[in-house]
Amino acid sequence: MTKYFTSDTHFAHPFVAALRGYAKPGFTSDNTIKQQANEAHMQVKDCVNWYQHDMDVTDHINEMVGENDELYILGDLCSGGAWSLQQAIMHVKSLRCPRNNRHLILGNHDDVLYGKSKGFKELTEAFGEIGRIGMTDITDGETTMTVFLCHFQWREDFDLPTADDMASNWAKPELRRYAIPQVGENMRLLHGHTHANTPHEFKNRNEINVGLDAWNMRPVSEVELVRMFQQN
């Protein structure tokens, strides 16, 4: 049994799928996709191969995470809303790892984070564990270490200067309260949220971004994470 981690699957979220290169021919895969759709008198989802994006995310997870493994998704399962959640649940239920081996940490696109009950029942049918934050042990077979789990980076990172290669809302002030403060130098954190294309977008090496954008659209194993923490 191996633990795998990922974040920001964004099932049924056409805008994010476009940013990841899934815009249809005639449209560009960047943050102007909404304007392009408006000028073409179309909806964004009609300009993007969002379903192919979702199938690719699902396939990449199933290629790595087996029936006896555990999967942790650290937030932003979908875009939010009933239709998007319905699509996300369908894909999650098609994963090889069973429900009790699936763990969800809530992100800013997951309405349950804000205390809303709508959609919670559906999530419990797809995940064995759901929470705003979490903690687990990871190991490479020789070394075992404890990590905190949160959709968001360390709370202190919200004060850093704006970076161009991250999501525009990565340091949104109202999200800061949901982040974990780093109260000790030896605390380790796995997170997502920023959509950075590197696992180390911050100088603090005791946090690793497990988001799909930082790992070539694939989950990362606990073995890789332990070795990364050891290198730092």
C-alpha positions in Angstrom: 0.0 0.0 0.0 1.3 3.4 -1.0 -0.1 6.8 -0.4 -0.5 9.2 -3.3 -1.3 12.9 -3.2 -2.7 15.4 -5.6 -4.7 18.6 -5.7 -6.7 20.9 -8.0 -8.3 18.2 -10.1 -10.9 20.8 -11.2 -13.2 18.4 -12.8 -15.8 20.0 -15.0 -14.1 23.4 -14.7 -13.7 24.5 -18.4 -11.7 27.7 -17.5 -9.0 25.7 -15.8 -9.0 23.0 -18.5 -8.4 25.8 -21.0 -5.4 27.1 -19.0 -4.0 23.6 -19.1 -4.0 23.4 -22.9 -7.5 22.0 -23.6 -8.9 24.9 -25.6 -10.6 23.8 -28.8 -9.1 24.7 -32.2 -9.6 28.4 -32.9 -9.3 29.4 -29.2 -6.1 30.0 -27.2 -5.4 28.3 -23.9 -4.9 31.3 -21.7 -6.9 33.5 -19.3 -8.5 35.3 -22.2 -10.7 32.3 -22.9 -13.7 33.9 -21.3 -13.4 37.0 -23.5 -12.9 34.7 -26.6 -16.1 32.8 -25.7 -18.0 36.0 -25.2 -16.9 37.4 -28.6 -17.9 34.2 -30.2 -21.3 34.3 -28.4 -20.5 30.9 -26.8 -20.1 29.5 -23.3 -16.6 28.8 -22.1 -17.4 25.1 -21.8 -18.3 25.0 -25.5 -14.8 26.4 -26.4 -12.8 23.9 -24.3 -12.3 20.1 -24.4 -13.0 20.0 -20.7 -14.3 16.4 -20.7 -11.1 15.2 -22.3 -9.2 17.1 -19.5 -11.3 15.2 -16.9 -10.7 11.9 -18.6 -7.0 12.5 -18.7 -6.9 13.4 -15.0 -8.8 10.3 -14.1 -6.6 8.1 -16.4 -3.4 9.5 -14.9 -4.5 8.8 -11.4 -5.6 5.2 -12.3 -2.3 4.6 -14.0 -0.5 5.2 -10.7 -2.9 4.5 -7.8 -4.0 0.9 -7.4 -6.8 -0.9 -5.6 -4.7 -1.2 -2.4 -3.3 2.3 -2.4 -4.6 5.5 -0.7 -5.3 8.7 -2.5 -5.4 12.2 -1.0 -7.0 15.0 -3.0 -6.1 18.3 -1.4 -9.0 20.4 -2.6 -10.6 22.1 -5.6 -12.2 18.8 -6.7 -14.4 20.7 -9.2 -15.4 24.3 -10.0 -18.3 24.3 -7.5 -21.9 24.1 -8.3 -24.3 21.1 -8.7 -23.4 20.2 -12.3 -19.6 20.4 -11.7 -19.8 18.3 -8.5 -21.9 15.7 -10.3 -19.3 15.3 -12.9 -16.5 15.2 -10.3 -18.3 12.5 -8.3 -18.7 10.4 -11.4 -14.9 10.5 -12.1 -13.9 9.9 -8.5 -16.1 6.8 -8.3 -14.4 5.5 -11.4 -11.0 5.5 -9.7 -9.4 2.1 -8.9 -8.8 2.9 -5.3 -12.0 2.2 -3.2 -14.0 4.8 -1.4 -12.5 4.1 2.0 -9.0 4.7 0.6 -9.9 8.2 -0.8 -9.4 11.3 1.3 -10.6 14.8 0.4 -9.2 18.0 1.9 -11.6 20.9 1.0 -10.4 23.8 -1.1 -11.9 27.2 -2.0 -13.9 25.8 -4.9 -15.5 23.1 -2.7 -18.6 24.8 -1.2 -18.6 22.5 1.9 -15.5 24.4 3.0 -17.7 27.4 3.9 -20.1 25.4 5.9 -22.6 24.7 3.2 -24.4 21.4 3.4 -25.4 21.1 -0.2 -23.2 18.5 -1.9 -21.9 17.0 1.3 -23.9 13.8 1.0 -22.6 13.3 -2.5 -19.0 13.8 -1.3 -19.4 11.2 1.5 -20.5 8.7 -1.1 -17.2 9.1 -3.0 -14.7 9.7 -0.1 -14.0 7.8 3.1 -12.7 10.9 4.8 -13.4 14.6 4.3 -11.9 17.6 6.2 -10.7 21.2 6.0 -7.2 20.1 7.1 -5.5 16.8 7.9 -2.4 15.0 9.0 -0.8 11.7 8.0 2.5 9.9 8.0 4.5 9.3 4.8 7.3 6.9 4.4 9.9 5.7 1.8 10.3 2.4 3.6 13.1 3.6 5.7 12.2 7.1 7.0 8.8 8.1 8.3 7.7 11.6 8.7 4.4 13.4 9.6 2.9 16.0 7.3 0.1 18.4 7.5 -2.5 18.5 4.7 -4.2 21.6 3.5 -5.4 23.0 0.2 -3.6 26.3 1.0 0.0 27.1 1.4 1.4 28.2 4.9 -0.6 31.1 6.2 2.6 33.2 6.3 3.0 32.8 2.5 -0.1 34.9 2.0 2.1 38.0 2.9 4.6 37.3 0.1 4.8 39.5 -3.1 2.5 38.6 -6.0 4.0 36.1 -8.4 3.1 36.0 -12.1 3.2 32.3 -12.5 0.5 31.4 -10.0 -3.3 31.6 -9.9 -4.6 35.2 -9.5 -6.3 34.2 -6.2 -3.4 32.4 -4.6 -3.1 35.0 -1.8 -6.7 36.2 -1.6 -7.0 37.7 1.9 -10.3 36.1 2.7 -8.8 32.6 2.2 -6.0 33.2 4.6 -8.1 32.1 7.6 -8.3 28.6 6.1 -4.5 28.2 5.9 -2.4 26.5 8.6 0.2 28.7 10.4 3.7 27.3 10.6 4.4 27.4 14.3 7.6 25.2 14.2 10.5 24.9 11.8 10.1 21.1 11.6 6.4 21.3 10.5 5.9 19.9 7.0 3.0 20.7 4.7 1.5 19.3 1.5 -0.7 21.8 -0.3 -2.1 22.9 -3.7 -4.1 26.0 -4.6 -1.5 28.1 -6.3 -1.4 26.3 -9.7 2.3 26.9 -9.8 4.3 24.6 -12.2 6.9 23.7 -9.6 6.5 21.9 -6.2 8.6 24.6 -4.5 7.1 28.0 -5.5 8.0 29.3 -2.0 11.4 29.6 -0.4 10.2 27.6 2.6 11.3 24.1 1.7 9.2 22.5 4.4 6.2 22.7 2.1 5.5 20.9 -1.1 2.9 21.7 -3.7 1.3 18.5 -4.8 -1.1 20.2 -7.3 -1.5 18.7 -10.8 0.2 21.7 -12.5 3.4 21.1 -10.5 3.6 17.3 -11.3 2.9 17.1 -15.0 -0.8 16.4 -14.3 -0.1 13.3 -12.2 -0.3 12.4 -8.5 2.9 12.1 -6.4 3.8 9.2 -4.2 4.8 9.4 -0.5 8.2 7.9 -1.5 9.0 10.9 -3.7 7.8 13.4 -1.1 9.9 11.9 1.7 13.0 12.1 -0.5 12.2 15.7 -1.5 11.8 16.7 2.2 15.1 15.0 3.0 16.9 16.8 0.2 15.8 20.1 1.6 
